[in-house]
Amino acid sequence: MTRSKLRNLALPLGLAVAAAILVGLYVISYRNSVTHGAGLVKVYVAARDIPAGTDGSSIAAGAYMKTQTVPHRAVVDGAITSVAPLTSLSTRGQIYKGEQITLRQFAPVAQGGIFAKFSGKERVVVVPGDSFQLLSGQLSDGDRIDVLATAKYHNSKGYARAGARVVLRNLLVLKAPEGSSPTSTSTITGQPSISVTLVMTDDQAQTMAWALKQADWFFALRPTNHPANSRGRLETLYTFLAHGLPRSTAFTQIDGTDPEATDGR
């Protein structure tokens, strides 16, 4: 290959290398300008889920959180840049992994503990019962339960009736029962000696109070894997006997002149 050909080949290669270098420098310069314009800020985020009522001193120790750099525009209102304010506080509710930690998620220690686990219209209610009703041995703190109840009544014609349905859903268990005896009762009051502490709204507490005095009831443990609810309905003698029957057959076989046959209609 002659010198002229080598010179002709080297020239475009040199220009290509120079162009690549210039493009690289431009990209670096652009990224720096974007980063500088974004105003990056270091904030604290949860390194793992932080349970409600966790002491701020434990969080400030570092096991629960880590620093993360985010653009200024992405900083959540109230996000902390120092752990010092947390030492006299506790978490109001659960903080999930990856969330920015803010002062709004905390309350004074005096409002922590059990008070960090409910707010607003929610109330803490202690529900007494036997081990079968309260799922003793199956229930744990933090579980979610539904309440099913059956109530007896008389219709306008004086016929005795009964109905059952899920009356409360998705209640948080603060404290599961410790006893396991299905017939354990207090020697002083004669009442069941085990109980469950639940969080429910004031309206739900009213429903629970009615069930405790006027109905037969029991708890149903909800799943942790994709919990869902069936369509709510009232179970009566009529609907109970009609299960599995075609609608037309149910009407011909169950419907009739017997008052008990039309229960629930």
N, C-alpha and C positions, 0 to 999 in steps of 0.2 A: 504494500500500500504506500503510495507516495505521500510526501509531506503535505502537499496541498489537500489531498483527500482527508488526511488526519486532521488538518486544520479545519476543514469544512465540517467534519463530524464532531469535533470538540466544541465548536462554537454553539450549536444548538443544545448540546448536552449541558454546557456551562450556563446557558440562558435558562434551561429547565430547572437546574439546581437552584439558581438564584431566585427564580419565580417561586419555587417551593419554600425556600427560606423566607421570602417576603410574605407569602400566605401564612406560614406558621407564626411569624411575628405579629401579623395582623390579628390572627385568631386569639393569640395570647393577650394582645393589647385590648381586644374587644371584651374578652372574658373578665379581664381586670377592671375595665370600665363599668361593665354590668355589675360585677360584685361590689365595686365601690359605690355605684349608684343605688344598689339595693339596700345598703346600710345594714350589713349583717350584724346580728346581735346574738350573744350567747344566752340561752335560757335553760331552765331546768325542766326535764321531762321525766315521767315515771318510767323507771327501768323495768318494772313489773307491776301487776295489779296491786293497788294499795287498799286494804279493807277500810270500811268506815270505822271511825273511832280510833284510828291509829295515832299514837302519840307523835307530835311533831318532832320531838327530839330524836326519835328513832329514825324518822325520815331524813332529818338533817344529818344524821351520822353517815349517810351515803349509800346504804344498801338498797334503798327503794328508788333512788333517782340517779340521773346522769345529766351532763350538760350536752346541749345540742345547739348548733349554729343555724339560725334561720334568718330570712330577710326581715327587715324591720316591719314591713307591712303584714307579715305573718305572725307577729307577736300578739298573743291573746291579752286582752285587757286584764291588768292585774298580775301578769306573769312575774314571778320573782327572779331576781338576779343575784340574791344572797339568801343563804339558808338561815341567817340569824333570826328573822321574824317568826320562824316556825317553832322555835323551842318552847314557847308558852301556849301553843295551839294544838288542836287535834283535828283530824279530817271530819268534815260534815257527812260525807257519803263516800262511796267507793270511787277511787281514781284509777282509770284504766291505763294499761301499758301504752306508752307513746304519747299520752296527753301531756300538754304543758301544765306545769304546776303553778297555780295562782293562789293568791291570798283568799279569794272568794270561796275556795274549796275547804277552808279551815274555819274553826270557831274556837273561842277560848276553851281551855281545858275543862272549866266548870260546866260547859255545855257539851262536853264530849261524852265518851262512854256510851251508855245506852241512848242518851239524848241525841247522839250523832246519827242514829239509825232511823229516826222518824222526824217528820216536820209537818207544818201546815195542818191539814185536816186529818192527818194520821194520828192514831192513838195506840198505846201499848195495852193489850188486854190479856189477862191470865185466864185461860179456859181450863176448868177442871173436868175430869172424866175418868173412865176406866182405861186400862191399857189397850183394849181393842179399839175403842173410839179414837184414842190419841196416837195410835201406831207406835206404842212403846216398844223400844228395841229396834225399830225401823227408822224412826225420825231422828234427824240431826240438826244442830244449829245451822241456820242459813238455808234450810230446805224451803220449798214452796208447797203449799197444800190447798186443796179445795175442801169445802164443807158440803156434805150431802145430808138432807134432812127429809123425814117423813112426818106428816102431820095428819091427824084425824079430825074430821068435822062432820056437821050435818047440813044437808042442803035445805032449800026452802020447804021441801015436803017432809022434812024430818028424817030422811034416810041417812044412815051413817055412811060416810065416805072417807077416803084417804088419798093423799097425793104425795109424790116424792119428786124432788129435783135437786140439782146443784144450786145452793142458795148463795154461796160465796166462792170466789175463785182467786187463785194466785196470791194467797196470804203468806207473808214472810214469817218463818219460825225464828224467833230470837233465842228462845231457850227450849230445847227438846225435853221431854219427860225423863226423869232419872230412874223412877221406879219401874218394875217389870211385872208385879203381881196383878193379875186381872181382877182380883176381888179385894185388893188392899183398900181399907177405909180408915178414916181418922177415928180414933177412940173417943175424941171429944165431940165432934160434930156429926159423925156417922157418914160424912161425905167422902167421895173418892179422894185419896191422898196424893194422887199424881196430877200434874197439870202441864200445860204448854203455854208459853208466852208468845203471843202473836202480835204483828203489826197490822192494823187495819184502819180504815177511815172511820169517822164517827158514825156515818150511816151504816157501815158494815158492822160496827160494834152493836148497833141497835138490832140488826138482823140476828147476830150471834146471841144476843141476850134473849130474844124471843125463842130461838131454837133451844137454848139451854133449859128454858122453863116449860115450853109448850110442845116440843117435838122430840122424836128420836133422831139422832144424828151420828155421823162419824166422819173422820178425816179421810181424804184420798191424797196420796203422795203424788205430786206432779213430777214429770221427768226433767232432767237437765238437758237432754238432747232434743232440740227443736220442739219445745212444748207448744201444744195447740189445743184449742177448745172445739168440742162438737157444738152443733147448733143447739141452743138451749130449748128444753121442752119440759112439760109436766108429765110425769108418769102416774097414771091412774089404773084402776082395775081394767077399764076398757082398753087402754093402750097396752097394758101388760099382756092381756089375753090375745090381743091382735098381733103381737110380734110374730113375724114369719108367715103370716097369712096374707094372700092377695087382698087388696082393698075391698073388692066386691064380695069376696068370701067372708071377710071380717064383718062386713055389714050384715050379711044374711045369717051368719052363724052366731054373732055376738049381739047384734042389735035385736031388741025384742021388747016385750011388755014387762019383763022382770026389771024392777027398778035398779037392781045391781048391774044389769047388762048395759045400761046406758051411762054408767058412771064415767064422769070426765067429759061428757059431751056438752 
